[in-house]
């Protein structure tokens, strides 16, 4: 039995969540999808505890066991294509995340950030019509359980510094370099 089996996650009543691994240039990635193929979580193995915490917090009281997926999902295929250089492969992936209306607004706006570009937290707050909500925007980014697909890595500090990426700043830098077409090694 895999260590991740038996972890609690949440899905629609009577449903099941499936987990799988995907090798990437920046380490093995975990993906959690539901029976309809919607992505619930994406996280690197070394941050799996964070992923399980976010899933539990977002999904509420209706819990289901997460099991290893028997086959490869369409989400894994899309992420593999992204890491191979098809940067638009994630654009149509279906995701399922529970959150407040404010969080969902932030996450939707994150998906509108053009590949290969960055914006500041302040710009993100302005784009959603809440220019004073910079810290709240940062908080919504922090609880994004579908990173890479909902590209919180494209948000930087006011001085363009790399800040606030739950999967580690070296991965944030690698993702930005990857999207900008710069070949870099992951340290």
N, C-alpha and C positions, 0 to 999 in steps of 0.2 A: 504494500500500500504506500503510495506516495505521501510525503509529509504534508502536502497541501490538501490531500483528500480529507474530508471530514471538517475542513474549515467551514465556517458558516458564512453564507452570502445570502442575498435576497433576490427574489425573482417573482414574477406574477404567481398568484396562487396556483399550486399544482405544477409549476414549471421546474426547470432544472437549468443550472448554469454549468457550462463546460469550460475547462481551462486547458491551455496548451502552451508549449514552449516554442519560441522562434529564435534561432541564432541570428544575431545582428553584428555588424562591425564594432558595436559598442557594448557587447555582452548579450547573454541570453535574456530574452524578453518573455514575459508572461502575458497572455491574453485571456480574457474571460468573456464569453459570448453566451447568449441565451438560445433557446430552441429556434427562434426566428432569425438567428444570425446577427442580431444586434450586439454591438460591442459594449460591454459594461465596464471594462477596466483594461488598461495597458500599463505595465510597469516592468522594470528590469528586476531580475531575480534578487539582486542584492538589496532591493527596496520592497520586497514582497509584503513585509509586515505593514508598510504604509498602504499598499494596495488593499489589503484585507480590512484595515481600519476605515479607509475611505468607502469601500463597498458597504461595510456594515452601517456606517453613519448615513450614507445616502439612501440605502434601501429600507431602513426602518425595521418594523417588527416582523414582517413576513419573511421568514428565513428558509432557505433551501440549501442543501449540501452542494458544494462545488465538487465536481468530478472531473477527472482527466478526460478530455475529448478523445473519442476513438479515431477520428480522422482530422484532416486539416480543414479549417474554416476558410471562407471567402475573405474574412478579415485578415487572417494570417497571410493569405496570398497577396492581398493589397499591401500589407506592411512589408512583406518581402520585396515586392516590386518597388515600393518607396525606397527601401534601403539599397536597392540595386540601381537607383537613379531615376526611376519613373516618379518624379516628385508630385505629380497630380493624381497618383493612384489612390490617395486617401480621400479625395474630394467627395466621393459619393458614398463612403462608408456610413452605414446607419449606426448610430450610437443611442444608448439608453442611459440617461443619468437623471437621478432625482435631485432636486435642489430647489431653492427658493426662486421666485420669479426673477429676482435680481441676478442670482447666480446663472440661471438659464440664459438671461440676456447677455451677460458677459461671455459665457461659453459660445453662444451663437456668434457674437462679434469676433471672437478669437478665430473662428473658422473662416471669417472674411479677410483675415490678414493675408496678403499675397505671399506666396512662397518666395523665399529669398529676400524678404524685407523684415524689418523690425519696427516696432512702435514702442513708445513709452507707456507706462501705467497711466500717466496723465492724459495722453492721447486716447488711450482705450476708454478712460472715463468720459472724455469729451464725446467720443463716437457713440456712446450709449446714452448721451444726453444728461449725464450726471458728473459734470466736471469737478465737483468737490469730493467725489467718492473714490479718490485714488486708493486709499487704504482698503476700502471694501472691495475694489477691483482686485487688489493684491490678494485679499482673503479668498475671493472666488477662484482665482488662479490656483491658490494653494490646495484647494479641495477638488481640483480637476482630476478625476480618476481615469481619464482617457487621454493622457498626455501623448504627444506626437500627433495624434489624430485631431484633437482639439489643441492647437499649437501654442500653448502658453510659453513655449521656449522662444517665441518670436516677440515677447514683451521684455523690454530692458528698462533699466533705471533712467532717470531724467538726464543723466550725463552720458547715456549710452553704455553704462557699465552692465555687466552680466550680474543680475541679482535674482534671487527667488525662484530657483528651479528645484522642485522636490526630489528629482532624481540625480541631483548633483550638477554643479556648474561645468565640470569637464564634458558631460554629456550635452548640456545646453550648447556649449561652444561647438562641439562636434556637429550637432544637428544644424546649427546656423551655417557652419562651413559647408556641410553637405548640401544644403539648400542653395547656397551661393555658388556652388560648383567648385569649391576649393577642396582638394584632397588633403586630409589631415589624418594623422594617426591618433587613436584614442589612447590616452595615457592611463 
